[in-house]
Amino acid sequence: MPELDCRRCKRWQGCIGKDWFSYADLRFCPLQVLWILEHKETLRSGCWPQDPYESSNPDPTGRSIKTEASFVKPDIVIAELEERLRRAGPQAELLICQVEDSRSFSNLSSGAWEVLMYVKGSRRKDTTFSQWQRQKRYRHKMNTQA
């Protein structure tokens, strides 16, 4: 598998995705949001999903220095995504259901896709979901008229 560094990524559109993301990788790109949703139960339990390509003890000395409790980072990630989904309103359930049904990135419905585009990004949107949709439609209309 080619090594992809999400920390240097500028555009998610050309990304082929990864099977696993570290906490440091997370930028809340659409592929990462779907990965978080797929692993939400593990994250809610306070554990980070296991890297399928790493041995169970990556440090040969058996020591590990942690700066915070192991459950903090999973809690931060799942809480942030849940808050973004809450701000998307009832339509967020559409995205959650389609991810639970194992729909692939390219097979999401247009409503689920809109929710995904709303919750993605390194920061939360300042606008509500309905305001964001109106702005998006307005910009699309202005771009097609120009």
N, C-alpha and C positions, 0 to 999 in steps of 0.2 A: 504494500500500500504506500503510495507516495506521501511524504510528510508535508502536511499543509499547516501553515502557521496563520491561524485566525487573527492573531494580534497585528499582523501586517496587512490584512485583507482590507481593501478599499471598496470593493463592489461584490455583493453576494451573487449577482446574476450569473456569473461564470463559474461559480463554485460547484464542485461535484459533491461536496459534503464529506462528512466523516462519520464513523461508527461511534465515536466517543469524543467528548469534549472535556477538557480540564476546566476548572474554575477560571483560570487565567485566560483561557480561550474565549470566554463568553463575551459577546458583543450584541447579543440578542438579534442576530440576523435571522431571517425566516427559517433557515435550516436548523439553527440552534433552538429557536422557539419550539419547533416541532419535536426536536430531540428532548427538550425539557418536558414537554407534554407527554411524550412516550414514557418518560422515566419519573413522572410526577409522584407516584407512590413511593418509590425508593427515596426520592428527595424529601418527601413529607416525613419519612421515618427518620430523617436526620443523617442519612448516609449518601455518599456520592456514588453513582453507578461505577462498577468496576471496569477498568480499562481492559478490553478483551485481548490486547496485545502485550500487556505487561504481566510479569510474574507477580505472585502474591507478595513478595518482599523485594521491592526494587533497590533498597539500600543493602549492600552486601554486609555491612557491619551490624545490621539489625536495629539501628537507631534511627529515630526520626524526631526532628525538632519541630514542634507545632507552636504557632504563635497564638492560637485560639482553639477553643473546643471544636472537635471534629464535626459537630452537627451545625455549626454556625453558618458555614458557606452554603450547604444545601438549603437551609431555612431562608437565607437571604434571597437565593435565586428563585425558589418556588413562591415565596411571598411577593417578590417583585412581579413575577409573571401573573400571579393570581390578582394582584391589584390592577395590572394593565387590562386583564380580561374583565374584571369587575367594571372598569370604566367603559368597556365596550358594550356593556349591557347584555340583554338576553341573547343577542346574536352570537356572543362568545360561545354559548353552548353548542352552536352549530360546528364551530371549529373543533371543540373538545370531542364531540361525538364522532366527527370524521377521522380524527387522529386515533381515537379508541377503536374505530372500525378498520384501522390499518390502511387508510387511504394514503397513497403516495403524494408527494409534493405536487406533482402535475395533475392529480385527479381530484383536487379540492374543488368544491362548488364555488361559484362566484361570491356568495355571501361569506363562506369560510375564508376565502382568499382575502376579502376586504378586512376581516377581523385580523387575520395574520399580518397584513400590511400595517394595520393600526397599532398592533402591540409590538412590532419589531422596532429595532433602533436602540442605540446606546442609552437614550434617555426616554422617559415617558413623554407622551404628547401633552402639550398644555391645553389642548382643546378636548371637548367631549367627542365621542365617536360620531354623533350626528353632525356636529359642527365640522369635524374633519371630513366626513363624507360630502357635505355641501361644498366645502372648499375644493375638494378633489374634483367634483363635478363641474364647478365653476372654472377651475383651471383647465380642465379638459375642453370645455366649451370654448374658452378663450383661445386655446391653442389650435383648435380645429377651424376657428373663424379667421385666424391670422394667415 
